[in-house]
Amino acid sequence: MTKELPDGQLLFKTGEIAERLDLQPSVVRYWEKEFAKHIRPIRLESGRRLYRKGDLEIFAEIKRLLRVERLTVQGAKLRIAQSQPPRRHRLFPDLPPEGEAAAGPAEAPQTPPPDPAAEDLRKLIGDVRLELFGLRDYLMLSPDRRPKRGPRPALGRGRKR
């Protein structure tokens, strides 16, 4: 079913995953999209995906569930969700995984009200995050497609007289 892993190899390209599991690369990319809560490849600037050894094991389990046990994609998602928790964000592990609401009872929580300073900080972080996404998108444009801007005002130095 799977081919032997070379000792010490930690990252795999899409084609290597496909070759080891006897799949087409398009199937690997499709399963990555369908099982996004559990498979999160490293994306290089070139757009190439690199998968971890744990991702390879999840792909092998998906293949087993779909091809051997003959489950649907939805059934395989449920089985994988039961067998292993979704991957958490490595910088903010306390946040729930993407696409999920925070786990907890449906009734009102019995926690004290949030600290206003923490709320301000959370809002500031959200604003900075949006700015960074915009900057990333701007930098990804080729120089000839970037919008033309006039001279920028000096920041923090007051007005010139």
C-alpha positions as CSV (number, residue, x, y, z in Angstrom):
1,M,0.0,0.0,0.0
2,T,2.6,2.6,1.0
3,K,6.3,2.5,0.0
4,E,9.1,2.6,2.6
5,L,10.0,6.0,3.9
6,P,13.6,7.1,3.7
7,D,15.1,7.6,7.1
8,G,15.0,11.1,8.4
9,Q,12.8,12.6,5.6
10,L,10.5,15.1,7.2
11,L,8.9,16.9,4.3
12,F,7.3,15.6,1.2
13,K,6.2,17.2,-2.1
14,T,2.8,16.5,-3.6
15,G,4.3,14.1,-6.2
16,E,6.1,12.2,-3.5
17,I,2.9,11.7,-1.5
18,A,1.1,10.6,-4.6
19,E,3.9,8.1,-5.6
20,R,4.1,6.6,-2.1
21,L,0.4,6.1,-1.9
22,D,-0.2,5.2,-5.5
23,L,-2.4,8.2,-6.2
24,Q,-2.6,11.0,-8.7
25,P,-1.3,14.4,-7.5
26,S,-4.7,15.9,-8.2
27,V,-6.2,13.4,-5.7
28,V,-3.7,14.5,-3.1
29,R,-4.6,18.2,-3.7
30,Y,-8.3,17.4,-3.6
31,W,-8.0,15.5,-0.3
32,E,-6.0,18.4,1.1
33,K,-8.8,20.7,0.3
34,E,-11.5,18.4,1.7
35,F,-9.6,17.5,4.9
36,A,-8.3,21.0,5.5
37,K,-8.9,20.8,9.2
38,H,-6.4,17.9,9.5
39,I,-3.9,18.5,6.6
40,R,-2.1,21.8,6.5
41,P,0.9,21.8,4.1
42,I,3.7,24.3,4.3
43,R,3.3,26.7,1.3
44,L,6.4,28.0,-0.3
45,E,6.6,31.4,-2.1
46,S,6.5,29.5,-5.4
47,G,3.1,28.0,-4.4
48,R,4.6,24.5,-4.0
49,R,3.3,22.5,-1.1
50,L,5.4,20.5,1.4
51,Y,3.7,18.0,3.6
52,R,4.9,16.7,7.0
53,K,5.2,13.0,7.9
54,G,2.0,13.3,10.0
55,D,0.2,14.6,6.8
56,L,1.4,11.5,4.9
57,E,-0.1,9.3,7.6
58,I,-3.4,11.1,7.4
59,F,-3.4,10.7,3.6
60,A,-2.8,7.0,4.1
61,E,-5.7,6.8,6.5
62,I,-7.9,8.7,4.1
63,K,-7.0,6.3,1.3
64,R,-7.8,3.3,3.5
65,L,-11.2,4.7,4.6
66,L,-12.2,5.6,1.0
67,R,-10.8,2.7,-0.9
68,V,-10.8,-0.2,1.6
69,E,-13.7,0.6,3.9
70,R,-15.6,2.2,1.0
71,L,-16.7,5.3,3.0
72,T,-17.8,8.5,1.3
73,V,-15.7,11.6,1.7
74,Q,-18.2,12.8,4.3
75,G,-18.0,9.5,6.2
76,A,-14.2,9.6,6.1
77,K,-14.2,13.2,7.5
78,L,-16.3,12.1,10.4
79,R,-14.1,9.1,11.1
80,I,-10.9,11.2,11.0
81,A,-12.5,13.9,13.2
82,Q,-13.3,11.2,15.8
83,S,-9.9,9.6,15.6
84,Q,-7.7,12.7,15.8
85,P,-8.4,16.3,16.7
86,P,-8.0,19.0,14.1
87,R,-4.6,20.7,13.9
88,R,-4.3,23.9,15.9
89,H,-2.7,27.1,14.9
90,R,1.0,26.8,15.9
91,L,1.2,30.5,17.1
92,F,-2.2,30.6,18.8
93,P,-2.9,27.1,20.1
94,D,-5.7,28.3,22.4
95,L,-7.8,29.4,19.4
96,P,-10.3,26.9,18.0
97,P,-9.3,25.4,14.7
98,E,-10.4,27.3,11.6
99,G,-14.1,26.8,10.7
100,E,-15.1,25.7,14.2
101,A,-16.7,27.6,17.0
102,A,-15.2,27.5,20.4
103,A,-16.2,24.3,22.1
104,G,-18.4,24.6,25.2
105,P,-21.9,24.5,26.6
106,A,-24.7,26.2,24.7
107,E,-25.7,28.1,27.8
108,A,-24.0,31.4,28.9
109,P,-20.5,30.8,30.3
110,Q,-19.9,31.4,34.0
111,T,-16.7,33.4,33.4
112,P,-16.0,36.9,34.5
113,P,-16.5,39.7,31.9
114,P,-13.5,40.2,29.5
115,D,-10.9,42.7,30.4
116,P,-11.4,45.9,28.3
117,A,-7.6,46.1,27.8
118,A,-7.6,42.6,26.4
119,E,-10.5,43.4,24.1
120,D,-8.6,46.5,22.8
121,L,-5.5,44.4,22.2
122,R,-7.5,41.7,20.4
123,K,-9.0,44.4,18.1
124,L,-5.6,45.9,17.5
125,I,-4.2,42.5,16.6
126,G,-7.1,41.9,14.2
127,D,-6.5,45.3,12.6
128,V,-2.7,44.6,12.2
129,R,-3.5,41.2,10.8
130,L,-5.8,42.7,8.1
131,E,-3.1,45.3,7.2
132,L,-0.5,42.5,6.9
133,F,-2.8,40.5,4.6
134,G,-3.3,43.6,2.4
135,L,0.4,44.2,2.3
136,R,1.1,40.6,1.4
137,D,-1.5,40.8,-1.4
138,Y,0.1,44.1,-2.6
139,L,3.6,42.6,-2.6
140,M,2.4,39.5,-4.5
141,L,1.3,41.7,-7.4
142,S,3.9,42.2,-10.1
143,P,5.4,45.7,-10.1
144,D,3.7,46.7,-13.3
145,R,0.2,45.8,-11.8
146,R,0.6,47.6,-8.5
147,P,-1.4,50.8,-8.2
148,K,0.5,54.0,-8.6
149,R,0.7,56.2,-5.5
150,G,1.8,59.7,-5.0
151,P,4.4,60.9,-2.6
152,R,3.8,59.6,1.0
153,P,3.6,62.1,3.8
154,A,6.3,62.0,6.5
155,L,5.0,60.1,9.5
156,G,5.5,61.2,13.1
157,R,7.3,64.4,12.3
158,G,4.4,66.9,12.2
159,R,3.6,69.2,9.4
160,K,6.2,71.0,7.4
161,R,5.9,74.8,7.4
